[in-house]
Amino acid sequence: MDQHQIQALQGIVLILMPIVVIVFAAVLIIPYWFIWKKAGFTPWFSLLMFIPLVNLIMLYVLAFSEWKVVPAPQPAYVYSPPSALPPQG
């Protein structure tokens, strides 16, 4: 490889690297954003997932804290499967 090809390759990497970082950040932040919001916390905590060791601490906070959401209402009836009847006939 000559010097011109190396510089061209470096230019391509400089263009593609921010795009890869933004896609990676979106893939990481979006699910945590919704998880924090559903748990009743501020969704801005999802940005802390980029900081090493803080992300582990926050994951434990999320896992063992009392979630502030109301559980879904349960149906009033209880489903019982049909009993096995002998064939009629």
FIBA-51489 format. One record per residue (C-alpha): x, y, z. Coordinates in steps of 0.05 Angstrom, whole numbers, padded with zeros to 5 digits, always signed. Example, Ala and Ser with C-alpha at 12.3 -4.5 7.8 and 13.67 -1.06 7.14 Angstrom:
# residues 2
+00246-00090+00156
+00273-00021+00143
***
This chain:
# residues 89
+00000+00000+00000
+00026+00068-00017
+00017+00131+00024
-00042+00155-00018
-00082+00091-00006
-00068+00094+00069
-00093+00166+00072
-00156+00147+00033
-00169+00089+00080
-00159+00135+00141
-00209+00184+00111
-00261+00129+00102
-00251+00107+00174
-00258+00178+00199
-00324+00184+00162
-00353+00116+00182
-00330+00114+00255
-00379+00168+00281
-00436+00133+00244
-00419+00067+00277
-00414+00100+00346
-00482+00134+00338
-00515+00069+00316
-00483+00032+00375
-00506+00086+00423
-00577+00083+00397
-00578+00007+00402
-00555+00013+00474
-00595+00073+00498
-00664+00060+00469
-00680-00004+00507
-00652+00023+00572
-00692+00087+00562
-00757+00048+00560
-00737+00002+00617
-00720+00060+00663
-00785+00095+00644
-00827+00033+00656
-00794+00024+00724
-00816+00093+00744
-00748+00126+00742
-00724+00182+00698
-00704+00154+00631
-00642+00198+00630
-00610+00144+00674
-00600+00105+00609
-00543+00152+00592
-00505+00125+00653
-00500+00058+00618
-00440+00085+00579
-00398+00095+00642
-00359+00033+00664
-00375+00007+00733
-00431+00058+00740
-00471+00017+00690
-00464-00045+00734
-00485-00006+00796
-00545+00024+00760
-00565-00045+00733
-00567-00071+00804
-00606-00010+00826
-00656-00024+00771
-00661-00098+00787
-00670-00093+00862
-00710-00029+00870
-00785-00024+00879
-00815-00008+00812
-00865+00048+00815
-00912+00022+00762
-00981-00006+00774
-00987-00080+00755
-01035-00098+00699
-01105-00115+00723
-01118-00189+00728
-01181-00219+00698
-01238-00233+00746
-01251-00303+00719
-01206-00364+00726
-01197-00406+00664
-01206-00480+00673
-01194-00526+00615
-01251-00571+00593
-01252-00638+00627
-01235-00699+00588
-01302-00732+00570
-01308-00800+00539
-01326-00799+00465
-01401-00797+00451
-01426-00844+00405
***
